[in-house]
Amino acid sequence: MSATTETYYLSHGSPMMSIDESIPARQFFQSWRNDICTETPKAILMISGHWDTRDPSVNVVSRNETIYDFYGFPDPMYKLKYTPPGAPELAKRVKELLIESGFKRVQEDSKRGLDHGAWVPMMFMYPDADIPVCQLSIQSEKDGSYHYNMGRALAPLKEEGVLIIGSGATTHNLRALQSHHAGSTPSWAVEFDTWLRDALLQGRYDDVNQFYEKAPHGKMAHPWPDHFYPLHVAMGAAGENAKAKQIHQSWSNGSLSYSSYQFTADK
């Protein structure tokens, strides 16, 4: 078992990526094992913005089922299957680490599979679906610092061969979306995306934790923070002095950013 020094935040964007080859981020996810993360992890801990609970929750299952948590999309999308093994031992370890760090109420879910924030990118990243996956929920009623500290609690998993991935969206205002090929990217989205890149690359993690106060157009970019908090978990798990690197940037639907980041622990 080899340790990993990297954690990741990936913008999974629209579930249409599962069937639409014209979405640029699809090629990024397809290149994952060749260009980004070449070592095979023991297991994957996925934090998705699509699982939002009052208390931290982990799915404790032997096999992950495919959750179709989207509506009104083309029929072929509902026929796709991505069912990797569950990681019940990892789920128990996540619960243990969180409780040790002061997250006193951690729930186990014995039925939940993978939502599209997890399985859509992973079907391109790990198409054989042979790596055990555990999913951890976010708590959108909390703040960025809470989720950063959640990540800090989970940092020991890296030494145990676990790949930690946060999956969300760098900008996520569904009311501002356009049709896929329509229009240019609005200035508010560009300014928020640029601010985040600069803050991460400069190591201003506390500013990112307080993005509603520090970032331009924070409320426009994230009217609700569920898709941004997976970033804070990945950031925290990498460590206080971790180095950030932007590993992808593209847009779809006008204002939907696919900016994605790698965090490398300071050795």
C-alpha positions as CSV (number, residue, x, y, z in Angstrom):
1,M,0.0,0.0,0.0
2,S,1.5,3.3,-1.1
3,A,0.7,6.7,0.5
4,T,-0.6,9.6,-1.6
5,T,0.3,13.2,-1.1
6,E,-2.4,14.6,-3.4
7,T,-6.1,15.4,-2.9
8,Y,-8.4,16.7,-5.7
9,Y,-11.3,19.0,-6.3
10,L,-13.1,18.2,-9.5
11,S,-15.9,20.2,-11.1
12,H,-18.3,17.5,-12.4
13,G,-20.5,20.0,-14.3
14,S,-23.6,18.8,-16.1
15,P,-24.7,15.2,-16.1
16,M,-24.9,15.6,-19.9
17,M,-21.2,15.0,-19.9
18,S,-22.0,11.3,-19.6
19,I,-23.3,11.2,-23.2
20,D,-22.2,14.5,-24.8
21,E,-18.7,14.2,-26.3
22,S,-18.6,17.9,-27.1
23,I,-18.2,19.0,-23.4
24,P,-14.4,19.7,-23.1
25,A,-14.2,18.4,-19.5
26,R,-15.0,14.9,-20.7
27,Q,-11.6,14.6,-22.3
28,F,-10.0,15.8,-19.1
29,F,-11.6,13.1,-17.1
30,Q,-10.8,10.5,-19.7
31,S,-7.1,11.4,-19.4
32,W,-7.1,11.0,-15.6
33,R,-5.1,7.8,-15.2
34,N,-2.6,8.8,-17.9
35,D,-2.0,12.4,-17.1
36,I,-3.2,13.3,-13.6
37,C,-3.3,10.4,-11.1
38,T,-1.2,7.5,-12.5
39,E,-1.1,5.3,-9.4
40,T,-4.0,3.1,-8.5
41,P,-5.4,3.9,-5.0
42,K,-6.5,1.3,-2.5
43,A,-9.9,3.0,-2.3
44,I,-11.5,6.3,-3.1
45,L,-13.3,8.7,-0.7
46,M,-15.7,10.8,-2.7
47,I,-17.2,14.0,-1.3
48,S,-20.1,15.1,-3.6
49,G,-22.1,18.2,-3.5
50,H,-25.2,16.1,-4.3
51,W,-25.3,14.4,-0.9
52,D,-26.3,17.0,1.6
53,T,-27.2,15.9,5.1
54,R,-27.7,17.5,8.6
55,D,-24.8,15.4,10.0
56,P,-21.8,13.9,8.2
57,S,-22.9,10.6,6.7
58,V,-21.0,7.7,5.0
59,N,-22.4,5.0,2.8
60,V,-21.6,1.6,4.2
61,V,-22.4,-0.8,1.3
62,S,-20.9,-3.8,-0.4
63,R,-21.7,-2.5,-3.9
64,N,-22.5,1.0,-5.0
65,E,-25.7,1.3,-7.1
66,T,-26.1,4.1,-9.6
67,I,-28.3,7.0,-8.5
68,Y,-30.1,8.9,-11.2
69,D,-30.6,12.2,-9.3
70,F,-31.4,14.3,-12.3
71,Y,-34.6,14.9,-14.2
72,G,-35.7,15.6,-17.8
73,F,-32.5,14.4,-19.5
74,P,-32.3,12.1,-22.5
75,D,-33.3,8.5,-21.9
76,P,-29.9,6.9,-22.6
77,M,-28.5,8.6,-19.5
78,Y,-30.9,6.6,-17.3
79,K,-29.5,3.3,-18.8
80,L,-25.9,4.0,-17.8
81,K,-24.6,1.9,-15.0
82,Y,-21.5,2.5,-12.7
83,T,-21.4,0.1,-9.8
84,P,-18.0,-0.1,-8.2
85,P,-17.5,-2.0,-5.0
86,G,-18.3,-0.2,-1.8
87,A,-15.7,0.4,0.9
88,P,-17.3,-0.4,4.2
89,E,-14.0,-0.6,6.1
90,L,-13.1,2.9,4.8
91,A,-16.5,4.2,5.8
92,K,-15.9,3.0,9.4
93,R,-12.5,4.6,9.3
94,V,-13.9,7.9,8.1
95,K,-16.5,7.8,10.9
96,E,-13.7,7.1,13.4
97,L,-11.5,9.9,12.3
98,L,-14.3,12.4,12.2
99,I,-15.5,11.5,15.7
100,E,-12.0,11.7,17.0
101,S,-11.8,15.3,15.6
102,G,-14.9,16.5,17.3
103,F,-17.6,15.6,14.7
104,K,-19.7,13.8,17.3
105,R,-22.7,12.9,15.1
106,V,-21.6,10.8,12.1
107,Q,-24.3,8.6,10.5
108,E,-24.0,5.4,8.5
109,D,-26.2,4.8,5.4
110,S,-26.5,1.2,4.4
111,K,-28.6,1.8,1.2
112,R,-27.1,4.8,-0.6
113,G,-25.1,4.3,-3.8
114,L,-23.3,7.0,-5.9
115,D,-25.0,10.2,-7.1
116,H,-24.1,11.7,-10.4
117,G,-21.6,14.0,-8.9
118,A,-19.6,10.9,-8.2
119,W,-20.4,8.4,-10.9
120,V,-20.4,10.6,-14.0
121,P,-16.8,11.8,-13.7
122,M,-15.7,8.4,-12.3
123,M,-17.1,6.5,-15.3
124,F,-14.4,8.2,-17.4
125,M,-11.7,8.3,-14.7
126,Y,-12.0,4.7,-13.7
127,P,-14.1,3.0,-16.4
128,D,-13.5,-0.5,-15.1
129,A,-15.4,0.4,-11.8
130,D,-13.0,-1.9,-9.9
131,I,-11.8,0.4,-7.1
132,P,-13.8,0.5,-3.9
133,V,-15.6,3.8,-3.3
134,C,-17.0,5.4,-0.2
135,Q,-19.1,8.5,-0.4
136,L,-19.2,11.2,2.4
137,S,-21.9,13.9,2.6
138,I,-21.6,17.6,3.0
139,Q,-23.5,19.9,5.4
140,S,-24.6,23.0,3.4
141,E,-26.0,24.6,6.6
142,K,-22.4,24.8,7.9
143,D,-19.5,27.0,6.5
144,G,-16.3,26.6,4.6
145,S,-14.1,26.4,7.7
146,Y,-16.3,23.5,9.0
147,H,-15.6,21.6,5.8
148,Y,-11.9,22.5,5.8
149,N,-11.6,21.1,9.3
150,M,-13.5,18.0,8.1
151,G,-10.8,17.6,5.5
152,R,-8.1,18.1,8.1
153,A,-9.6,15.2,10.2
154,L,-9.4,12.9,7.1
155,A,-5.8,13.7,6.2
156,P,-4.5,10.4,7.7
157,L,-6.3,8.5,5.0
158,K,-3.7,9.6,2.5
159,E,-1.1,7.5,4.4
160,E,-3.4,4.5,4.1
161,G,-3.6,4.6,0.3
162,V,-7.0,6.3,0.0
163,L,-7.5,8.9,-2.7
164,I,-9.6,11.8,-1.5
165,I,-11.7,13.6,-4.1
166,G,-14.2,16.5,-3.7
167,S,-16.7,16.7,-6.6
168,G,-18.7,19.9,-7.1
169,A,-18.7,22.9,-9.4
170,T,-16.5,26.0,-9.2
171,T,-19.5,28.1,-10.2
172,H,-23.0,26.7,-9.7
173,N,-25.9,29.0,-10.4
174,L,-28.5,26.9,-12.1
175,R,-30.8,29.9,-12.8
176,A,-28.0,31.5,-14.8
177,L,-27.3,28.6,-17.1
178,Q,-27.7,28.9,-20.8
179,S,-28.1,26.3,-23.5
180,H,-24.9,24.4,-24.1
181,H,-23.5,26.3,-27.0
182,A,-25.2,29.7,-26.4
183,G,-23.5,33.0,-25.4
184,S,-20.2,34.0,-23.8
185,T,-19.2,33.5,-20.2
186,P,-20.7,36.3,-18.0
187,S,-18.2,38.6,-16.2
188,W,-19.3,37.6,-12.8
189,A,-18.5,33.9,-13.4
190,V,-15.1,34.8,-14.9
191,E,-14.2,37.1,-12.0
192,F,-15.2,34.5,-9.4
193,D,-13.3,31.7,-11.2
194,T,-10.2,33.9,-11.5
195,W,-10.4,35.0,-7.9
196,L,-10.5,31.3,-6.8
197,R,-7.6,30.3,-8.9
198,D,-5.4,33.1,-7.6
199,A,-6.4,32.5,-4.0
200,L,-5.7,28.8,-4.2
201,L,-2.4,29.2,-6.1
202,Q,-1.3,31.8,-3.6
203,G,-2.2,29.6,-0.6
204,R,-4.9,32.0,0.7
205,Y,-6.9,29.1,2.0
206,D,-8.6,31.1,4.8
207,D,-9.9,33.5,2.1
208,V,-11.4,30.5,0.3
209,N,-13.0,29.4,3.6
210,Q,-14.6,32.8,3.8
211,F,-15.5,33.0,0.1
212,Y,-18.8,34.7,0.7
213,E,-17.1,37.6,2.4
214,K,-13.8,37.6,0.3
215,A,-14.7,36.6,-3.2
216,P,-16.3,38.8,-5.9
217,H,-19.8,37.7,-6.8
218,G,-19.8,34.8,-4.2
219,K,-23.5,34.7,-3.9
220,M,-24.0,34.8,-7.6
221,A,-21.5,32.0,-8.2
222,H,-23.0,29.9,-5.4
223,P,-26.5,30.9,-4.3
224,W,-26.3,27.7,-2.2
225,P,-22.9,26.4,-1.2
226,D,-23.4,22.6,-1.6
227,H,-21.2,22.3,-4.7
228,F,-18.4,24.4,-3.3
229,Y,-17.9,22.7,0.0
230,P,-16.3,19.5,-1.5
231,L,-13.4,21.9,-2.4
232,H,-12.9,22.8,1.3
233,V,-12.8,19.2,2.3
234,A,-10.1,18.3,-0.4
235,M,-8.2,21.5,0.5
236,G,-8.2,20.7,4.3
237,A,-7.2,17.1,3.7
238,A,-4.1,18.2,1.8
239,G,-2.8,20.2,4.8
240,E,-2.2,23.8,5.9
241,N,0.8,24.3,3.7
242,A,-0.3,22.3,0.7
243,K,0.4,23.6,-2.8
244,A,-2.5,24.0,-5.2
245,K,-2.3,23.4,-9.0
246,Q,-5.1,24.0,-11.5
247,I,-5.4,20.9,-13.6
248,H,-8.3,21.8,-15.8
249,Q,-10.3,24.8,-16.8
250,S,-13.2,25.0,-19.3
251,W,-16.8,26.3,-19.4
252,S,-20.2,25.0,-20.6
253,N,-23.7,26.4,-20.5
254,G,-22.3,29.9,-20.3
255,S,-21.6,30.2,-16.6
256,L,-20.7,26.6,-15.5
257,S,-17.0,26.4,-14.7
258,Y,-15.2,23.1,-14.8
259,S,-12.1,24.4,-13.0
260,S,-10.4,21.6,-11.1
261,Y,-7.5,21.5,-8.7
262,Q,-4.9,19.3,-7.3
263,F,-3.6,19.8,-3.8
264,T,-0.1,18.4,-2.9
265,A,0.9,18.1,0.8
266,D,4.0,20.0,1.8
267,K,6.7,17.5,2.5
